[in-house]
């Protein structure tokens, strides 16, 4: 795995997470954690190894946050599930009869406007 591929996968995972495609982001994050871990084992320099370990921890935290969001959304979906399927036959749909209402103010305003706009 090249550094360029790791970099592109980090960008893609973050983009998916920002766009709300949490399942794809989660898959990418898990793959990234494995890629970074494999790269860390190949690095011999202690300072570089430590920086990669820090990056692994940051990516792991991002992955955990995406998992938390997915769990929260899942709980909302479970809470919103209807107890029983709705049966629209339970009630009868009838159009409502609405009688026009005129207020005294609106009639007065109409008469006033009619008188004001009448030619002399």
C-alpha positions in Angstrom: 0.0 0.0 0.0 1.5 3.3 -1.0 1.3 6.5 0.9 -0.7 8.1 -1.9 -3.4 5.4 -1.6 -3.6 5.8 2.2 -3.9 9.6 1.7 -6.7 9.2 -0.9 -8.5 6.7 1.3 -8.4 9.1 4.2 -9.9 11.9 2.1 -12.6 9.6 0.7 -13.6 8.2 4.1 -13.9 11.7 5.5 -15.9 12.9 2.5 -18.3 9.9 2.8 -18.7 10.7 6.5 -19.4 14.4 5.8 -22.0 13.5 3.1 -23.8 11.1 5.4 -22.7 7.9 3.7 -21.7 6.4 7.0 -21.6 2.7 6.0 -19.1 3.4 3.2 -17.1 5.7 5.4 -17.0 2.9 8.1 -15.7 0.3 5.6 -13.0 2.7 4.4 -12.0 3.6 7.9 -11.6 -0.1 8.9 -9.5 -0.7 5.8 -7.4 2.4 6.6 -6.7 1.2 10.1 -5.3 -2.0 8.7 -3.3 -0.2 6.0 -1.8 2.2 8.5 -1.0 -0.7 10.9 0.8 -2.6 8.1 2.7 0.5 7.1 3.7 1.1 10.8 5.3 -2.4 11.0 7.4 -1.7 8.0 8.8 1.6 9.4 12.0 1.3 11.3 12.5 4.9 12.4 11.1 5.4 15.9 10.0 9.0 15.3 8.2 8.2 12.1 6.7 5.1 13.7 5.3 7.3 16.5 3.8 9.8 14.1 2.1 6.9 12.2 0.8 5.5 15.5 -0.7 8.9 16.3 -2.3 9.0 12.9 -3.7 5.5 13.5 -5.2 6.7 16.8 -6.8 9.8 15.1 -8.3 7.6 12.3 -9.5 5.1 14.9 -11.3 8.0 16.8 -12.9 9.2 13.5 -14.0 5.6 12.8 -15.5 5.3 16.3 -17.4 8.6 15.8 -18.9 7.3 12.6 -19.9 4.1 14.3 -21.6 6.2 17.1 -23.5 8.2 14.5 -24.6 5.0 12.8 -25.8 3.6 16.2 -27.7 6.8 17.0 -29.4 6.8 13.6 -30.3 3.1 14.0 -31.9 3.8 17.4 -33.9 6.6 15.8 -35.2 4.3 13.1 -36.1 1.7 15.7 -37.9 4.3 17.8 -39.9 5.6 14.9 -41.1 2.2 13.7 -44.8 2.0 14.1 -46.1 -0.4 16.7 -48.6 -1.8 14.2 -48.9 -1.2 10.5 -51.3 1.7 9.9 -54.6 0.7 8.4 -56.1 3.6 6.4 -59.5 1.8 6.4 -59.8 2.7 10.1 -61.2 6.1 9.3 -63.2 7.5 6.5 -61.9 10.3 4.5 -64.5 13.0 3.7 -64.0 16.4 2.2 -64.6 19.1 4.8 -67.3 21.6 3.9 -66.0 25.1 4.6 -68.4 28.0 4.5 -66.8 31.4 3.5 -66.5 33.8 6.3 -66.4 37.6 5.9 -65.3 39.8 8.7 -66.8 43.2 9.2 -63.4 44.7 8.8 -62.8 43.1 5.4 -66.2 44.2 4.1 -65.5 47.8 5.4 -62.1 47.8 3.8 -63.7 46.6 0.5 -66.3 49.4 0.6 -63.7 52.0 1.5 -61.5 51.0 -1.4 -64.4 50.9 -3.8 -65.4 54.4 -2.8 -61.9 55.7 -3.0 -61.3 54.3 -6.5 -64.7 55.4 -7.9 -64.5 58.2 -10.5 -66.0 61.5 -9.5 
